[in-house]
Amino acid sequence: MQRGAPGRGEEPERRPVADPPSLPVFVFPPALDFYADEQSSHKQVLTLYNPFPRVLRYKVLSTAPLRYTVVDAEGLVKPNSCIDIVTRHRDIRARLYGTTDRFRVEVWEEGGARGVIGRKDITAALHAARPQARERAAPDAAQWRPPSHLFSMRQ
């Protein structure tokens, strides 16, 4: 028998698992896309909704805090209301194009002793340029030819 391994009839040691956050967090949009060539996209708004009948406290964290400024990164959301959180990308350099960072919004009840009861991750990507919308032009009638097996010129 191996040392530390459970024997016959024994169950492995079970460690208590921390309860996962139980409160859904409503944040819009679910992802942020910043475009280097479009300065208006360097500032974006996250909206945090509180549809619950109690006050929630929130905090915004980031995987790259030096690249972003978050206005009102922590605070309160009144019951049945929402709050706008402004994010600014501060480091628009070519070597960062294509990088994806994450924001995490954590919420907990104001005055509650349970700690964080909900969290949501939002991706934030920096792109060189906004992709062009595909033009959906109708096919040119002069270029269209019917399939030869459907129409025959023979009589």
C-alpha positions in Angstrom: 0.0 0.0 0.0 1.3 3.5 -0.9 1.8 5.9 1.9 -0.8 8.7 1.8 -3.1 6.8 -0.6 -6.5 5.6 0.6 -6.7 1.9 1.3 -9.7 -0.4 0.6 -12.9 0.8 2.0 -11.4 4.2 2.8 -12.4 7.4 1.1 -9.9 10.0 0.0 -9.6 13.0 2.2 -12.1 15.7 1.1 -11.2 19.3 1.4 -13.8 21.9 1.8 -14.4 23.8 -1.4 -15.1 27.5 -1.2 -18.6 28.4 -2.3 -18.5 29.9 -5.8 -20.1 33.3 -6.1 -23.8 32.9 -6.1 -25.1 36.2 -7.3 -25.3 36.9 -11.1 -23.5 40.1 -12.2 -25.0 42.1 -15.0 -22.4 44.1 -16.9 -22.8 45.4 -20.4 -21.0 45.2 -22.8 -19.5 41.7 -22.3 -16.3 42.7 -24.1 -14.4 45.9 -24.9 -12.6 46.5 -28.2 -10.2 49.4 -28.4 -8.9 50.5 -31.8 -5.6 52.3 -32.1 -6.6 54.3 -35.2 -9.9 55.5 -33.6 -9.3 57.8 -30.7 -13.0 57.8 -29.7 -12.7 54.1 -28.9 -9.9 54.6 -26.4 -12.6 55.5 -23.8 -15.4 53.1 -23.2 -18.2 52.6 -20.7 -19.1 49.5 -18.7 -22.6 49.6 -17.2 -23.2 47.6 -14.0 -26.8 46.8 -13.3 -28.3 46.0 -9.9 -31.7 44.5 -10.3 -31.8 43.4 -6.6 -33.6 45.0 -3.7 -30.4 45.6 -1.8 -27.4 47.9 -2.1 -24.4 46.3 -3.7 -20.8 47.3 -3.4 -18.5 46.7 -6.4 -14.8 46.8 -7.3 -13.2 46.6 -10.8 -9.9 44.8 -11.1 -7.7 44.4 -14.2 -5.0 42.0 -15.4 -3.1 45.1 -16.7 -3.8 48.0 -14.4 -1.0 50.2 -15.8 -2.6 50.2 -19.3 -6.0 51.4 -18.1 -7.6 54.1 -16.1 -10.9 53.1 -14.5 -13.0 56.0 -13.2 -15.0 55.0 -10.1 -13.3 51.6 -9.9 -15.1 50.9 -6.7 -18.3 52.1 -5.2 -22.0 51.4 -4.5 -24.9 50.6 -6.8 -28.4 51.4 -5.3 -31.2 48.8 -5.5 -32.9 48.5 -8.9 -30.5 50.9 -10.6 -27.3 51.0 -12.6 -23.9 52.8 -12.7 -21.6 53.6 -15.6 -17.9 52.8 -15.2 -15.6 54.7 -17.6 -12.5 52.8 -18.8 -9.7 54.4 -20.8 -6.9 52.6 -22.6 -3.7 54.5 -21.8 -1.1 52.5 -23.7 -1.8 52.5 -27.4 1.4 51.1 -28.9 1.9 48.9 -31.9 3.6 46.1 -29.9 0.4 45.7 -27.9 -1.9 45.2 -30.9 -3.7 42.0 -30.6 -3.3 41.7 -26.8 -6.3 40.8 -24.7 -6.6 41.8 -21.1 -9.4 41.2 -18.6 -11.4 43.3 -16.2 -13.1 41.6 -13.3 -16.1 43.2 -11.7 -16.7 41.8 -8.1 -19.8 42.6 -6.1 -20.9 42.0 -2.6 -23.7 43.1 -0.3 -23.1 46.4 1.4 -22.6 45.5 5.1 -22.7 41.8 4.3 -20.1 39.5 6.0 -19.9 36.9 3.2 -17.4 38.7 1.0 -17.6 38.6 -2.8 -20.9 37.1 -3.8 -20.7 37.6 -7.5 -18.1 38.3 -10.2 -17.9 38.8 -14.0 -14.9 38.9 -16.3 -14.9 41.3 -19.3 -12.3 40.9 -22.0 -10.6 44.0 -23.4 -8.7 43.8 -26.7 -6.5 46.3 -28.5 -6.7 46.2 -32.3 -4.7 48.2 -34.8 -7.9 49.3 -36.8 -11.6 48.6 -36.8 -12.5 45.9 -39.3 -14.3 47.2 -42.3 -17.9 46.1 -42.7 -18.4 43.8 -45.6 -20.4 45.3 -48.3 -23.3 43.2 -49.3 -23.8 44.2 -52.9 -26.3 42.4 -55.1 -24.6 40.2 -57.7 -24.3 41.9 -61.1 -26.9 40.6 -63.4 -24.5 40.6 -66.4 -22.2 38.2 -64.5 -24.8 35.7 -63.4 -25.2 32.7 -65.7 -27.9 30.0 -65.2 -26.5 26.5 -64.6 -26.2 24.8 -68.0 -28.0 21.7 -67.0 -31.2 23.6 -66.2 -31.5 25.5 -69.5 -30.8 24.3 -72.9 -30.6 26.3 -76.1 -31.5 23.2 -78.2 -35.0 22.7 -79.3 
